[in-house]
Amino acid sequence: MGISTISANEELKRQLMQVGSIVDTFQRQESNAVEKWLSWLVETADILTKYNYSETSELAATRAEILAARLSVAGERTNRRKFLRQRALETIRPVQQSVLQRQAQLEASVESVRKVLRPILMVAQQAGFITPAAYGGDFTLFLEQLLQQMLNHEQLAPSISSAIATIGKSDTLRILAEEIELV
């Protein structure tokens, strides 16, 4: 199975939704704010690595900056903590932007395929490809057969092939499953 554009998009979106609560921990001056940010960086880097996105190296470099700041400050404990919190806060915006940019690209790909598939499904329904009788009880098999019929159809094949090339067959099937209406 290939890399799922939809799953990567959903996981990165979920991570981005956590940034606000992490900033809140800094605002409330919670003692574990830096550790929460470092944990978020590790979790997000793991997601990026899982889907083979190069932004993972940027997150590792950011973690290294924060860890280096932790080691470099001498003096009172209070001053060290303030400096470390400041360094960590300075990294939030650029990291968030980098992850958001990747997530936005993924979401744009998914939405472009969704926009292509909606009218195709209407045409497929008018052509008789989508009927309750064709469903037969095994929805996965039905979707596979429907996709194959569309790939074999002279006018629908280019759009379906483009959708598969953009986000992969499994994600195309997933969008078909979400958008199809069996009446």
N, C-alpha and C positions, 0 to 999 in steps of 0.2 A: 504494500500500500504506500502511496506517495504522501507527500506533505499536504496536509489539509489547510487550505487558505482560510476556510471558515473557522476552523478550530483555533488557528494561530490568531486570527482577528479577535475572536471571543476572549481568548486568554489574555492577550495584550490589553484589550479594553478593560477587562476585570482588574488588571494590575494598575492601569491608569486611574481607575476609579478610587484606588486606595491612596493616591498621592495627597489628596486633600486631608485625609485623617492623619497622615504622617506629618504634614505641615502643622496641623492642629497640635500635635504632641510637642513640636518645637515652640509653638506659640504659648502653650501652657507651661513651657519650660520643664517638661517631664525629663527625669534623669535618663530614661531609656530611649530618648528620641533619636540619637545618633545610631544606636543599635537597631532600632526599627528601620531606619533608612538603609543601613547596611544590609539588613535581612531582605528588604524589598529589592535592593540591587541584585542580591544573589538569586532570589526567586525569579526576577525578571530576566536576568542573564541566562538562567536555566531554561526558561521558555524560549528565548531567542536561540540558544544553542540547539534545543530540541528541533526547532524548525530551520536550523542552519542559516540564521541571519547574522550578518557581520557586526551588527550593533552590540553584540555580546562583548566584543573587545573594548568598546567604549565604556561599557558599564564596569568591566574589570579595571580599566584604567582609573575610573572615578573612585572605585573602592580603594585602589592603591593610593590615590591622593589623600583620601580621608585617613587611611591607616598610617601613611607617612606623617600626616599632620599630628596624629596621636603620639608618634614617637619623637617628633622634633621639638616640641614645646617644653622648655624647662621653666622652673619657677613654681609659684603657688598652684595648688590643685584647682582652685576656682578659675584662675586665668587660663589654665590648660583646657578646662572644660568649655569655657566661653570661646576660646580660639577654635577648638574642635567643632563645636556646634556651628560657629560661623562658617567654617570651611565646608561642613556638611550642607548647610543651607545654601551656600553658593553653588553647589553642584546640582541642586534639585531642578532648577529651570532648564539647563541644557540637557540633562538626562531625560526629563519629561518630554521635551521637544523632540528629541531623537526617537524615543519610543512612540510618541504620538505620530510622528511622520511615517514610521513603518506601519503602524496600525491603520492610519488613514489610507495608505496605499493599498493595503489588504482589503479594507472596507470598500474602497472604490472599485476594486476588481470584482468583489462579490456583487456589489450593486449593479455594475455594468452587465454582468451575466444575468442577474435577476431581471433587469429591464429587457434584455434580449429574449429571455425565456417566456415572459408573460404573454406577449402576442403570439409566440409560437404555440403555446399551449391552447390558445383560443383557436388557432388554425387547425391544430391537431384534433381538437374536439369536434370542429366542424367537419373534418375529414373522416371522422368516425374512429380515430385511434383511441379515444378516451371514452369508454362506456362502462357502466357498472358490470356488464356481462364480460367485458375484456379483463376486468379486475380479477375475478375468479378466486379471491381469498388470499393469495400470496402477493402482498403489496410490493415486496422487493423484486420478485420475479416480474410483476406487472411493469414496474418502473424500468427494469432492464430491457424488457421487450419494447416498451414505448420508446425508450432512447434509441434502440436499434432501428425501429421503424422510422424514426425521425432522421437518423443517419442515412437510411436508405432512400429517403424521400428527396427528390431532385431539388426542390426549392428550399427545404428546411435544413438539408445537410450542411451547407456552408456555415450557417449560424450556429448550429449545434457543435460542429467541429471547432469553431472559434471559441465557444463557451468551454469546451473540454480543454482546449489549448490554454485558455486563460486561467482556469482554476482547478482543472483535473476532473476526471470522470466521477469520482466518488462525491466531490462537492457539487458537481452538476446534478447528479442524481439526488443529492440532499435538497438542493433548491427546487428541483422538480417535485419532490415529495412535499415540500412546504407550500408550493404554489398551486398544485393540482387540485381541481375540484371534481370529485366524482358525484355526478348528479343522478 
